Amino acid sequence: MAQQALPVREARLGRPRGTAGDGGARAALRWKGGGRGAGPVNGVALLLPEGGPAGVRRPSPLSALAVRRLAVRLAKAGRPEGLTAHVLRSRGGGGSDPSDHPARDATWALEEIVRRYGDVPVCLVGTGMGARAALHAAGHPAVHSVLAIAPWFPDPAPQDTAPDPVKQLIGRQVLLVHGTNDEHTDPDLSYRYAERAKKVNRDTCRFEVHSDGHSLHQHRAEVLALAADFMLGSLFSRDYARPVKDALAAPPPLGLRMPLASGFGASLRH
């Protein structure tokens, strides 16, 4: 029996969280224009979920839930600054082709953000394959920063295959974070990518979460605090926490193997 083809599923933005609240895009546009009782949208965090394996499978419910929780945390941290957070509901897909669905969907979402909110800075936040898509889409003019959490990269091919590009990161603030015990996405591959990125863009750093796995469950509080600190600093020119400053300033390998200390963020006030 022939396998039935899945229907094509278009990408779309989840409801806005933060300044735009639950009122949807029309409310966000009204507030941007100075609607009564609400502040402007001054920045956007666009979150790209984990995604499924190669093909057109949708992101798993668990990965979607995890990224929604992160969106809530970032929206709360950025609310005083006028941040809105959206989760991209992608068509799925992945694989070794940089032009596959996740990166194309991210570019579409960035255009949609510009249409809705105008000229506001965007922080791309991705996990797994979504992190790779975020890095690929970083060349869009609206993107000011990229946070790649446990990013997935394909294994190096024996033939002459071009590596993932890094020039699109020039002029952006870039942070990668990876668990050293990740069995789903190779932390060594993310280090190699960060090493190449650092050569063309000095504002690149990478944190290692020692003994943690792909979901970074053991140090979830520290990872969430790191994400919020980086987003606020890169979009709204807040001072970074000292470890982030040090990681950005340090040459390789130190700035690309910065340990995420237990308790990071416990004394920060966002």
Salt bridges, closest charged atoms under 4 A:
ASP22 OD1 - ARG15 NH1 2.35
GLU50 OE2 - HIS214 NE2 2.91
GLU81 OE2 - ARG238 NE 2.90
ASP105 OD1 - ARG91 NH2 2.66
GLU111 OE2 - HIS140 NE2 2.65
GLU112 OE2 - ARG115 NH2 2.56
GLU112 OE2 - ARG116 NE 2.91
ASP164 OD2 - ARG132 NE 2.64
ASP164 OD2 - HIS136 NE2 3.01
ASP182 OD2 - HIS178 NE2 3.05
ASP182 OD2 - HIS214 ND1 2.77
ASP188 OD2 - ARG192 NH2 2.80
ASP203 OD1 - ARG202 NH1 3.79
GLU208 OE2 - ARG206 NH1 2.83
GLU208 OE2 - ARG257 NH1 2.77
ASP212 OD2 - HIS219 ND1 3.16
ASP246 OD1 - ARG242 NE 2.94
